[in-house]
Amino acid sequence: MANITKIEHGQPGWDTPLNQMLSELGQATVDTGWIDLTLVNGFKNYDTIGKTSIRRIGNIALMRVSITSLTQLTKVATLPTDFYPKQSFPLSLRGTIGRAFSMTLGNDGNLSFESPEDGQFNANDYVGGVITWMVG
């Protein structure tokens, strides 16, 4: 996040704090664009809703999840290190027929599928959604 420095009218060297603030603002808005994640352990993208992918804008990370070929308690993908969250957190995403599915994003960058809330699912069910968190 950019630090704001007051610049007084007629202040000598006014361009130094201005250039610093513009540099920090630029770093806060750097955009990686969408990067497709490599799915592992037999998980596949659910093509109807898109590909599982990730993006970072400054310190904000976004991930689109679109998976099928589900296997309980299994790693789905590992994020690039620049996207790791500071701490692990659980996720609840919608899937087949509006059902809620549980996943975890670890501070080691591993995205894991756990199960739907009732524990019952078919391998060809799907999970989809968008997740946002802070990095760095």
Secondary structure by P-SEA (a helix, b strand, c coil): cbbbbbbcccccaaaaaaaaaaaaaaaacccccbbbbbbccccccccccccccccccccbbbbbbbbcccccccccccccccccccccbbbbbbcccbbbbbbbbccccbbbbbbcccccccccbbbbbccccccc
